[in-house]
Amino acid sequence: MVVGLTTSIGIFLSANKKKRMQVFAELYEFNEQLILSLKFSRASIDKVAAPFKYVSGILGGEKTVYGEDADFVSDYINNLGKTDALSQVDYLTERKALLKKYKEDSFTDYKKSSSMYVKIFFLIGVTIAVLLA
């Protein structure tokens, strides 16, 4: 029981890393869809964001990431829809490489930290179980 509880704590602590990874993966895909939309269909930002859980929340004012990531996301969102379509395509194309970097970094961080948290808290649980026995 102790081992299960401590392992659950490790999984809970890694959830923030997973959320960060998902947010940046969605922002990257949203950016791609928005570029295509501006070039071809000119659908509204809200319509393009509809299939994306976190992006829709961010557009609605929800805070999904914190710190430096939140500043980047806020700056990105605040610049959407401020200029004409051609300027927006240029802006989104510039942001594409940076979003890709954030996406890859967050994935690597999640993969590394998630596994580490689960293993550490599992070992803590085993240690406590051995000491109690």
NUNU-505456 format. One record per residue: x, y, z of N, C-alpha, C in turn; residue number from 1. Coordinates in Angstrom, 1 decimal. Each point is the difference from the previous one (the first is absolute). Example, Ala and Ser with C-alpha at 12.3 -4.5 7.8 and 13.67 -1.06 7.14 Angstrom:
2
- 13.2|-5.7|7.8|-0.9|1.2|0.0|0.9|1.2|0.0|1
- -0.4|1.1|-0.7|0.9|1.1|0.0|-0.8|1.1|0.8|2
// end
This chain:
133
- 0.8|-1.2|0.0|-0.8|1.2|0.0|0.9|1.3|0.0|1
- 1.0|0.0|0.8|0.9|1.1|0.1|0.7|0.2|-1.4|2
- 0.4|-1.1|-0.6|0.7|0.1|-1.3|-1.0|0.6|-1.1|3
- -1.2|-0.4|0.1|-1.0|0.5|-1.0|-0.3|1.5|0.3|4
- 0.0|0.4|1.2|-0.3|1.4|0.4|1.2|0.9|-0.5|5
- 1.2|-0.4|0.3|1.1|0.8|-0.4|0.2|0.0|-1.5|6
- -0.3|-1.1|-0.7|0.1|0.0|-1.4|-1.0|1.0|-0.6|7
- -1.2|0.0|0.6|-1.1|0.9|-0.5|0.4|1.5|0.2|8
- 0.8|0.2|1.1|0.5|1.4|0.2|0.9|0.4|-1.2|9
- 0.9|-1.0|-0.4|0.9|0.2|-1.1|-0.7|0.3|-1.3|10
- -1.1|-0.7|-0.2|-0.8|0.2|-1.2|-0.6|1.3|0.0|11
- -0.6|0.4|1.2|-0.6|1.3|0.1|1.0|1.1|-0.2|12
- 1.2|-0.1|0.5|1.0|1.1|-0.2|0.4|0.1|-1.5|13
- 0.0|-1.1|-0.7|0.4|0.0|-1.4|-1.2|0.6|-0.9|14
- -1.2|0.1|0.5|-1.1|0.5|-0.8|0.2|1.4|-0.5|15
- 0.7|0.8|0.7|0.2|1.4|-0.4|0.9|0.0|-1.3|16
- 1.0|-0.9|0.0|0.9|-0.1|-1.2|-0.8|-0.5|-1.2|17
- -0.9|-0.9|0.3|-0.9|-0.6|-1.1|-0.9|1.1|-0.6|18
- -0.6|0.8|0.9|-0.8|1.1|-0.5|0.7|1.0|-0.8|19
- 1.2|0.4|0.4|0.9|0.9|-0.7|0.3|-0.5|-1.4|20
- 0.3|-1.3|-0.1|0.3|-0.7|-1.3|-1.3|0.1|-0.9|21
- -1.1|-0.3|0.6|-1.3|0.0|-0.8|-0.3|1.4|-0.5|22
- 0.2|1.0|0.9|-0.3|1.4|-0.4|0.8|0.4|-1.2|23
- 1.3|-0.2|0.0|0.9|0.4|-1.1|-0.2|-0.8|-1.2|24
- -0.4|-1.3|0.1|-0.3|-0.8|-1.1|-1.3|0.5|-0.7|25
- -1.0|0.4|0.8|-1.2|0.6|-0.6|0.3|1.4|-0.6|26
- 0.8|0.8|0.7|0.3|1.3|-0.6|0.7|-0.1|-1.3|27
- 0.9|-1.0|-0.2|0.7|-0.2|-1.2|-1.0|-0.4|-1.1|28
- -0.9|-0.9|0.3|-1.0|-0.5|-1.0|-1.0|1.1|-0.3|29
- -0.4|0.8|1.0|-0.9|1.1|-0.2|0.7|1.0|-0.9|30
- 1.3|0.3|0.2|0.7|0.9|-0.9|0.0|-0.4|-1.4|31
- 0.2|-1.3|-0.2|0.0|-0.6|-1.4|-1.4|0.2|-0.6|32
- -1.0|-0.3|0.7|-1.4|0.1|-0.5|-0.4|1.5|-0.3|33
- 0.5|0.9|0.9|-0.3|1.4|-0.2|0.7|0.5|-1.3|34
- 1.2|-0.4|-0.2|0.7|0.4|-1.2|-0.8|-0.5|-1.3|35
- -0.4|-1.2|0.0|-0.8|-0.5|-1.1|-1.3|0.7|-0.1|36
- -0.6|0.3|1.1|-1.3|0.7|-0.1|0.1|1.4|-0.5|37
- 1.1|0.7|0.4|0.2|1.4|-0.5|0.3|0.0|-1.5|38
- 0.7|-1.1|-0.4|0.4|0.0|-1.5|-1.2|-0.4|-0.9|39
- -0.9|-0.9|0.6|-1.0|-0.5|-0.9|-1.4|0.3|0.4|40
- -0.4|-0.3|1.2|-1.5|0.1|0.3|-0.4|1.2|0.8|41
- 1.0|0.6|0.7|-0.3|1.2|0.8|-1.0|-0.2|1.1|42
- 0.0|-1.2|0.6|-0.9|-0.3|1.2|0.5|0.8|1.2|43
- -1.0|0.2|0.9|0.4|0.8|1.2|0.9|-0.8|0.9|44
- 0.7|0.8|0.9|0.9|-0.7|0.9|-0.7|-0.9|0.9|45
- -1.2|0.3|0.5|-0.7|-0.8|0.9|-0.4|-1.3|-0.7|46
- -0.4|0.1|-1.3|-0.4|-1.2|-0.7|1.2|-1.0|-0.2|47
- 1.2|0.6|-0.3|1.2|-0.8|-0.2|0.4|-0.6|1.3|48
- -0.2|0.7|1.2|0.4|-0.5|1.3|-1.0|-1.0|0.6|49
- -1.1|-0.1|-0.6|-1.1|-0.9|0.6|0.5|-1.4|0.3|50
- 0.7|-0.7|-0.9|0.4|-1.4|0.3|1.1|-0.1|1.0|51
- 0.6|1.1|0.4|1.1|-0.1|1.0|-0.4|0.4|1.4|52
- 0.1|-0.9|0.9|-0.5|0.2|1.4|0.7|1.1|0.7|53
- 1.3|0.0|0.0|0.8|1.0|0.7|0.0|1.3|-0.7|54
- 0.1|0.0|-1.3|0.0|1.3|-0.7|-1.3|0.7|0.1|55
- -1.1|-0.7|0.0|-1.3|0.7|0.2|-0.1|0.6|1.4|56
- 0.6|-0.7|1.0|0.0|0.5|1.4|0.9|1.3|0.1|57
- 1.1|-0.1|-0.7|0.9|1.2|0.0|-0.6|1.2|-0.6|58
- -0.7|-0.2|-1.1|-0.7|1.1|-0.7|-1.1|0.5|0.9|59
- -0.6|-0.8|0.9|-1.0|0.4|0.9|0.5|0.6|1.3|60
- 1.3|0.2|0.1|0.6|0.6|1.1|0.6|-1.0|1.1|61
- -0.1|-1.3|-0.3|0.5|-1.0|1.0|1.5|0.0|0.0|62
- 0.6|-0.1|1.2|1.4|-0.1|0.1|0.4|-1.5|0.1|63
- 0.7|-0.5|-1.0|0.3|-1.4|0.0|1.5|-0.3|0.3|64
- 0.9|1.0|-0.2|1.4|-0.2|0.3|0.4|1.2|0.8|65
- 1.2|-0.1|0.7|0.4|1.1|0.9|1.4|0.4|-0.3|66
- 0.4|1.1|0.5|1.3|0.6|-0.1|0.3|0.5|-1.4|67
- 1.2|-0.4|-0.5|0.5|0.5|-1.3|-0.9|-0.6|-1.1|68
- -0.5|-1.2|0.2|-0.9|-0.6|-1.0|-1.3|0.9|-0.1|69
- -0.5|0.4|1.1|-1.2|0.8|0.0|0.2|1.3|-0.7|70
- 1.2|0.6|0.2|0.3|1.3|-0.7|0.0|-0.2|-1.6|71
- 0.6|-1.1|-0.4|0.1|-0.3|-1.4|-1.4|-0.3|-0.6|72
- -0.8|-0.8|0.7|-1.3|-0.3|-0.5|-0.9|1.3|-0.1|73
- 0.1|0.8|1.1|-0.7|1.2|0.0|0.3|1.0|-1.1|74
- 1.3|0.1|-0.3|0.5|0.9|-1.0|-0.5|-0.6|-1.4|75
- 0.1|-1.3|-0.2|-0.5|-0.6|-1.2|-1.5|0.2|-0.2|76
- -0.8|-0.2|1.0|-1.4|0.2|-0.1|-0.4|1.4|-0.2|77
- 0.7|0.9|0.7|-0.4|1.4|-0.1|0.3|0.6|-1.4|78
- 0.9|-0.6|-0.8|0.3|0.5|-1.3|-0.8|-0.6|-1.1|79
- -0.9|-0.9|0.3|-0.9|-0.6|-1.0|-1.1|0.9|-0.3|80
- -0.3|0.2|-1.3|-1.1|0.8|-0.5|0.2|1.5|0.1|81
- 1.2|0.4|0.2|0.3|1.5|0.2|0.3|0.6|-1.3|82
- 0.4|-0.8|-1.0|0.4|0.6|-1.3|-0.8|-0.7|-1.2|83
- 0.4|0.4|-1.2|-0.7|-0.6|-1.2|0.5|-1.4|-0.1|84
- -0.7|-0.8|-0.9|0.3|-1.4|-0.2|1.4|-0.3|-0.4|85
- 0.6|0.8|-0.9|1.3|-0.2|-0.5|1.1|0.2|1.1|86
- -0.2|1.0|0.8|0.9|0.3|1.1|-0.1|-1.1|1.1|87
- -1.3|-0.5|0.2|-0.2|-1.1|0.9|0.7|-1.3|-0.4|88
- 0.0|-0.3|-1.3|0.6|-1.2|-0.5|1.5|0.2|0.2|89
- 0.6|1.1|-0.2|1.4|0.2|0.2|0.4|-0.1|1.5|90
- -0.9|0.5|0.9|0.2|-0.1|1.4|-0.1|-1.5|0.4|91
- -1.0|-0.7|-0.4|-0.1|-1.4|0.4|1.1|-0.9|-0.6|92
- 0.5|0.4|-1.2|1.1|-0.8|-0.5|1.2|0.2|0.8|93
- 0.3|1.3|0.4|1.1|0.2|0.9|-0.1|-0.7|1.3|94
- -1.2|-0.1|0.6|-0.2|-0.7|1.3|0.0|-1.5|-0.1|95
- -0.1|-0.5|-1.3|0.0|-1.5|-0.2|1.2|-0.6|0.6|96
- 1.2|0.5|-0.3|1.2|-0.6|0.4|0.2|0.0|1.5|97
- -0.4|1.2|0.6|0.0|0.1|1.5|-1.0|-0.9|0.7|98
- -1.1|-0.2|-0.6|-1.0|-0.9|0.6|0.5|-1.4|-0.1|99
- 0.6|-0.4|-1.1|0.6|-1.3|-0.2|1.0|-0.3|1.0|100
- 0.9|1.0|0.3|1.0|-0.1|1.1|-0.7|-0.2|1.3|101
- -1.0|0.8|0.4|-0.7|-0.2|1.2|-0.6|-1.4|0.1|102
- -0.6|-0.4|-1.1|-0.7|-1.3|0.0|1.0|-1.1|0.2|103
- 1.2|0.0|-0.7|1.0|-1.1|0.2|0.6|0.1|1.4|104
- 0.3|1.2|0.5|0.6|0.1|1.3|-1.0|-0.5|1.1|105
- -1.3|0.3|-0.1|-0.9|-0.4|1.0|-0.2|-1.5|-0.1|106
- 0.0|-0.6|-1.2|-0.1|-1.5|-0.1|1.2|-0.7|0.6|107
- 1.2|0.5|-0.2|1.2|-0.5|0.6|0.0|0.1|1.5|108
- -0.4|1.2|0.5|-0.1|0.2|1.4|-1.0|-1.0|0.7|109
- -1.1|-0.1|-0.7|-1.1|-0.9|0.5|0.5|-1.5|0.1|110
- 0.6|-0.4|-1.1|0.5|-1.4|-0.1|1.0|-0.3|1.1|111
- 1.0|1.0|0.2|1.0|-0.2|1.0|-0.5|0.1|1.4|112
- -0.8|1.1|0.3|-0.4|0.2|1.3|-1.1|-0.9|0.5|113
- -0.9|-0.4|-0.9|-1.1|-0.8|0.4|0.5|-1.4|0.4|114
- 0.9|-0.5|-0.7|0.6|-1.3|0.4|0.7|0.1|1.3|115
- 0.8|1.1|0.1|0.8|0.1|1.3|-0.9|0.2|1.2|116
- -1.1|0.8|-0.1|-0.9|0.2|1.2|-0.6|-1.4|0.4|117
- -0.5|-0.7|-1.0|-0.6|-1.3|0.3|1.0|-0.9|0.7|118
- 1.2|-0.1|-0.6|1.0|-1.0|0.6|0.4|0.5|1.4|119
- 0.2|1.3|0.2|0.5|0.4|1.3|-1.1|-0.2|1.1|120
- -1.2|0.3|-0.3|-1.1|-0.2|1.0|-0.3|-1.5|0.2|121
- 0.2|-0.8|-1.1|-0.2|-1.4|0.2|1.1|-0.5|1.0|122
- 1.2|0.4|-0.2|1.1|-0.4|0.9|-0.2|0.5|1.4|123
- -0.5|1.2|0.1|-0.3|0.5|1.4|-1.1|-0.9|0.6|124
- -1.0|-0.4|-0.7|-1.0|-0.9|0.5|0.6|-1.3|0.4|125
- 0.8|-0.6|-0.8|0.6|-1.3|0.3|0.9|0.2|1.3|126
- 0.7|1.1|0.1|0.9|0.2|1.2|-0.9|0.1|1.2|127
- -1.1|0.7|0.0|-0.9|0.2|1.1|-0.6|-1.4|0.4|128
- -0.4|-0.7|-1.0|-0.5|-1.4|0.2|1.0|-0.9|0.7|129
- 1.2|0.1|-0.4|1.0|-0.9|0.6|0.3|0.5|1.4|130
- 0.1|1.3|0.2|0.2|0.5|1.4|-1.1|-0.4|1.0|131
- -1.3|0.0|-0.6|-1.1|-0.3|0.9|-0.1|-1.5|0.3|132
- 0.6|-0.8|-0.9|-0.2|-1.5|0.1|0.9|-0.5|1.1|133
// end
